[in-house]
Amino acid sequence: MVYKFIQVILRIYLPIFFKKIVVRGIENVPTSKPVIFAVNHQNTFMDGILVALKLKKPVFFLTRSDVFKGSLFLKISKRLNLIPIFRKQDGFDDIAQKNKGTFSFCIEELEKGSNVLIFPEGVSEPVHHLFELKKGVARLALEAESKNNFQLDLHVVPVAINYENHFVGGSKVFINYTSPIPISSYQQLCKESESKARNKLLLEIKNRLKSNMIHIEGDYTVFRASHWKKIIQKADSDHEIIKALEALNYEKKIPLKTEGFNWKKEKYRYNQSSSYINKLLAFVICLPGFVAFLPTVFLTRGIVWFVKDESFYLSVVAVSWLFFGLIQFLFCLLYAWNYFDANIVLLLVVCLPFFAFLSLRNFQRVVARD
């Protein structure tokens, strides 16, 4: 019940928070079969939210275990279908043993026909790059089918998410559900060699993700400064960006290097440039929303000041705006209900969401930098 309620709220809110959400291939996702979604990971909670946003069946999310702190969050996580996955970088030893219970739970849910979402990179980095995949997703899929004599009819659906900007709302995001991979097709190879089956499945997932992702290699900071602005000014979609990258003559085989990339300084730098007149017009349009939701703006600014991990930034901003914005909206309505007539209340019901919408949609134009 909580999951469905939040999903409905987010289906209304996120198309406002983002300039545009483009979803492709969701019609190919099996609805009557168990599915494992293998998703690239660039914006922590936001990635899982976007994948599950329009799915009819609830999704169980494998989430890094270090966020499961405190009894309150544990209760909330159960309501939101969050499942802890243990990683070495979080300070855990013998992760195979610790994750045994997690995998058992996932297999039980898959046997019930549920959906499970996993981030096979094992890390969340807000850069346009696909990191090496861990074997967990292939192991989970093959173990689930092997346990059921390859009669489970399990499918893995690689999902590639492409953000136009990893750090601000008011930009475009693209969710690409690729063709489902039937795990039953690996039955014979799995009988011959489980390790070969895992490696082949992992490679197939990697190829599906990489071919649908904005993937940059080499010196990330130099690439952004030299090419990114020209590309996004001409491209209307992630497919056009991918084609532009393929045609670009730059060192593509050098390992990714992100040293020197200051996300706080550069998050608005590569937005499409605007004239000073357009910026002034955008500021005038945004001003009523900023004034009306000033407490929400200040609270959000205060919260994100403490965000050290840049991969959490966009998720925290989006959730903070939604949470405090709704509280402030309801408080204003309650105050108006007690002290003003029904016409004023109705005016607030219409105007406050409209002001918020205009501010979210035009804020980037105000702060855009060349």
C-alpha positions in Angstrom: 0.0 0.0 0.0 2.8 2.4 0.9 4.8 1.4 -2.2 1.8 2.1 -4.5 0.9 5.4 -2.8 4.5 6.7 -3.2 4.6 5.4 -6.8 1.5 7.5 -7.7 2.9 10.6 -6.0 6.2 10.2 -7.9 4.4 9.6 -11.2 2.9 13.1 -10.8 6.0 14.8 -9.4 9.0 13.5 -11.4 7.7 14.7 -14.8 7.6 18.1 -13.2 11.0 17.8 -11.6 12.6 16.7 -14.8 12.2 18.7 -18.0 11.4 15.4 -19.9 11.3 11.7 -19.0 11.6 9.5 -22.1 10.8 5.8 -21.6 11.5 3.3 -24.3 10.9 -0.5 -24.5 8.8 -0.9 -21.4 6.2 -2.7 -23.5 8.8 -5.5 -23.9 9.0 -6.2 -20.1 7.3 -9.5 -19.3 4.4 -8.9 -17.0 3.4 -12.4 -16.0 7.0 -13.7 -15.5 9.7 -13.1 -12.9 12.2 -10.4 -14.0 15.6 -9.2 -12.8 16.3 -5.6 -13.9 20.0 -5.0 -14.4 20.5 -1.2 -14.3 23.4 1.1 -14.7 24.0 3.2 -11.6 24.7 6.9 -11.7 22.3 8.5 -9.2 21.7 6.2 -6.2 18.0 6.1 -5.3 16.8 8.1 -8.4 17.9 5.3 -10.7 15.7 2.7 -9.1 12.8 5.1 -8.8 12.9 5.9 -12.5 13.0 2.2 -13.6 10.1 1.3 -11.3 8.1 4.5 -12.0 5.7 3.1 -14.7 5.9 -0.6 -13.9 2.7 -2.2 -12.8 4.2 -4.9 -10.5 6.2 -3.8 -7.4 9.9 -4.1 -7.5 12.4 -5.3 -4.9 15.5 -3.1 -4.9 18.9 -4.4 -3.9 20.4 -1.5 -2.0 23.9 -0.9 -0.5 23.8 -2.1 3.1 25.5 1.0 4.6 22.2 3.0 4.2 20.3 0.6 6.5 21.0 2.4 9.7 18.5 3.0 12.5 15.3 1.2 13.4 13.1 3.9 11.7 14.9 3.4 8.4 14.7 -0.3 8.7 10.9 -0.1 9.0 10.7 2.3 6.1 13.0 0.2 3.9 10.7 -2.9 4.4 7.7 -0.9 3.2 9.6 0.3 0.2 10.9 -3.1 -0.8 14.6 -2.3 -0.1 16.9 -5.3 0.4 20.5 -4.9 1.7 23.4 -6.0 -0.4 26.8 -6.2 1.3 29.9 -4.8 -0.4 33.6 -4.8 0.5 33.9 -1.1 0.1 31.4 -0.6 2.9 33.8 -2.4 5.3 32.3 -5.8 5.3 34.3 -9.0 5.2 33.1 -12.4 3.9 30.4 -10.7 1.8 29.5 -14.0 0.1 28.2 -15.4 3.4 26.5 -12.2 4.3 24.7 -11.9 1.0 23.5 -15.6 1.1 20.4 -14.5 3.0 19.8 -11.7 0.5 20.1 -14.0 -2.5 17.8 -16.6 -0.8 15.1 -13.9 -0.3 15.4 -12.7 -3.9 15.1 -16.2 -5.3 12.0 -16.8 -3.1 10.4 -13.6 -4.5 11.3 -14.5 -8.1 9.7 -17.9 -7.6 6.5 -15.9 -6.7 6.8 -14.1 -10.0 8.1 -10.8 -8.4 10.5 -8.3 -10.0 14.0 -7.7 -8.5 16.3 -4.8 -9.4 20.0 -4.9 -9.1 22.8 -2.5 -10.0 25.5 -4.8 -11.4 28.3 -2.2 -11.4 28.3 -2.3 -7.6 29.1 1.5 -7.4 27.1 4.6 -8.1 29.1 7.3 -9.9 27.4 10.4 -11.6 29.4 10.3 -14.8 28.5 9.1 -18.3 30.4 5.8 -18.1 29.6 2.1 -17.6 31.9 0.5 -15.0 32.9 -3.2 -15.0 30.0 -5.4 -13.9 30.1 -7.6 -10.8 29.0 -11.3 -11.2 26.2 -11.0 -8.7 23.4 -10.4 -11.2 24.5 -13.4 -13.3 24.9 -15.6 -10.3 21.4 -14.7 -8.9 19.7 -15.3 -12.3 21.4 -18.7 -12.9 21.0 -19.9 -9.3 17.3 -19.1 -9.4 16.7 -21.0 -12.6 19.0 -23.9 -11.6 17.1 -24.3 -8.3 13.9 -24.6 -10.4 15.3 -26.9 -13.1 15.2 -24.0 -15.6 11.4 -24.0 -15.5 11.1 -20.6 -13.7 10.9 -18.7 -17.0 13.1 -16.0 -15.5 14.2 -13.1 -17.7 16.9 -10.4 -17.2 16.1 -7.0 -18.6 19.1 -4.7 -18.9 18.0 -1.1 -18.4 20.2 1.9 -19.5 19.5 5.2 -17.9 20.9 8.4 -19.5 20.9 11.7 -17.7 21.4 14.9 -19.6 22.6 16.4 -16.3 23.4 14.3 -13.3 23.0 17.0 -10.7 20.0 19.2 -11.5 16.3 18.9 -12.2 14.8 20.6 -15.2 16.9 18.5 -17.5 16.1 15.4 -19.6 16.4 11.8 -18.6 16.0 8.7 -20.8 15.2 5.2 -19.6 15.9 2.4 -22.1 14.4 -1.1 -21.3 16.3 -3.4 -23.7 15.1 -6.8 -24.9 14.6 -9.4 -22.2 17.2 -12.2 -21.9 15.6 -15.6 -21.2 17.8 -17.4 -18.7 16.4 -20.8 -19.9 18.6 -20.3 -23.0 21.7 -20.8 -20.7 20.6 -24.2 -19.4 22.9 -26.3 -21.5 25.9 -24.1 -21.0 25.3 -24.0 -17.3 25.3 -27.8 -17.1 28.7 -27.8 -18.9 30.2 -24.9 -16.9 28.6 -22.6 -14.4 31.4 -20.1 -14.6 31.2 -19.9 -18.4 27.5 -19.4 -18.2 27.9 -16.6 -15.7 30.6 -14.9 -17.8 28.6 -15.2 -21.0 25.4 -13.8 -19.4 27.4 -11.0 -17.8 28.9 -10.1 -21.2 25.5 -10.1 -22.8 24.1 -7.7 -20.1 27.2 -5.5 -20.5 26.8 -5.2 -24.2 23.1 -4.4 -24.0 23.8 -1.7 -21.5 26.8 -0.2 -23.2 25.1 0.0 -26.6 22.3 2.0 -25.1 24.3 4.2 -22.8 26.2 7.5 -23.1 29.6 6.1 -22.4 32.7 8.3 -22.2 36.2 7.1 -21.7 39.5 8.8 -21.2 40.0 12.1 -19.3 36.4 13.0 -18.3 37.2 16.6 -17.4 39.0 17.3 -20.6 36.2 15.7 -22.7 33.5 17.7 -21.0 35.4 20.9 -21.5 36.2 20.1 -25.2 33.2 18.4 -26.6 30.2 18.1 -24.3 28.6 21.5 -24.8 28.7 21.2 -28.6 27.1 17.8 -28.4 24.2 18.5 -26.1 23.4 21.8 -28.0 22.8 19.8 -31.2 21.3 16.6 -29.8 17.7 16.3 -28.7 18.0 12.7 -27.3 20.4 10.3 -25.8 20.4 8.3 -29.1 21.7 11.4 -30.9 24.4 11.9 -28.2 25.5 8.3 -28.5 25.8 8.7 -32.3 27.8 11.9 -31.9 30.2 10.1 -29.5 30.7 7.3 -32.0 31.5 9.7 -34.7 33.8 11.8 -32.5 37.6 11.5 -33.0 39.0 11.2 -29.5 40.9 8.6 -27.4 38.2 6.1 -26.6 40.3 3.2 -25.3 42.0 5.1 -22.5 40.7 4.2 -19.0 38.3 6.7 -17.4 40.0 9.4 -15.5 37.8 11.8 -13.4 40.5 13.7 -11.4 39.9 17.4 -11.5 36.1 17.1 -12.2 34.5 19.5 -9.7 30.8 18.6 -9.9 29.7 21.5 -7.6 31.3 24.1 -9.8 30.4 22.4 -13.1 26.9 21.1 -12.6 25.4 24.2 -14.5 28.3 24.9 -16.8 27.3 22.8 -19.7 23.6 23.7 -19.9 22.5 25.2 -23.1 23.6 28.9 -23.0 21.1 31.7 -22.7 21.3 35.4 -23.4 21.1 37.8 -20.5 17.6 38.8 -21.6 16.4 35.2 -21.5 18.1 34.7 -18.1 16.3 37.8 -16.8 13.0 36.6 -18.1 13.5 33.1 -16.6 14.4 34.8 -13.2 11.1 36.8 -13.3 9.2 33.6 -14.1 10.9 31.7 -11.3 10.6 34.5 -8.7 7.0 33.8 -7.5 7.8 30.2 -6.9 11.0 31.0 -5.0 9.2 33.4 -2.8 6.2 31.2 -2.2 8.3 28.2 -1.3 11.2 30.1 0.4 11.2 27.8 3.5 11.5 24.7 1.2 14.3 26.3 -0.8 16.3 27.1 2.4 15.7 23.7 4.0 16.8 21.9 0.8 19.9 24.1 0.5 20.7 23.3 4.1 20.3 19.6 3.6 22.3 19.3 0.4 25.2 21.3 2.0 25.9 18.1 4.0 25.9 15.8 1.0 29.5 14.7 0.5 28.8 11.8 -2.0 27.8 13.5 -5.3 25.9 10.4 -6.4 23.2 11.2 -3.7 22.9 14.9 -4.7 20.1 14.8 -7.3 18.1 12.2 -5.2 18.3 14.3 -2.1 17.3 17.5 -3.9 14.3 15.8 -5.5 13.1 14.1 -2.3 13.6 17.3 -0.2 11.7 19.4 -2.7 8.8 17.0 -2.7 8.7 16.3 1.0 9.1 19.9 2.3 7.1 21.3 -0.6 4.1 19.2 0.2 4.3 20.0 3.9 4.5 23.7 3.2 1.7 23.5 0.6 -0.6 21.7 3.1 0.3 24.2 5.9 -0.6 27.1 3.7 -3.9 25.6 2.8 -4.7 24.9 6.5 -3.8 28.4 7.4 -5.9 29.9 4.6 -8.8 27.6 5.5 -8.9 29.0 9.1 -8.4 32.7 8.2 -9.7 33.3 4.7 -12.7 32.4 2.6 -13.0 29.4 0.2 -12.0 31.5 -2.8 -8.6 32.3 -1.3 -8.1 28.6 -0.6 -9.0 27.6 -4.1 -6.7 30.3 -5.5 -3.8 28.8 -3.4 -4.6 25.3 -4.6 -4.2 26.4 -8.2 -1.4 29.0 -7.9 1.1 27.4 -5.6 1.6 24.2 -7.7 1.7 26.4 -10.8 4.4 28.6 -9.3 6.4 25.5 -8.3 6.1 24.1 -11.8 7.4 27.3 -13.4 10.3 27.5 -11.0 11.4 23.9 -11.5 11.2 24.1 -15.3 13.0 27.5 -15.7 15.6 27.4 -12.9 18.4 26.0 -15.1 18.0 28.9 -17.5 18.7 31.3 -14.7 21.9 29.6 -13.5 23.3 28.3 -16.8 27.0 29.1 -17.4 29.1 28.8 -20.4 
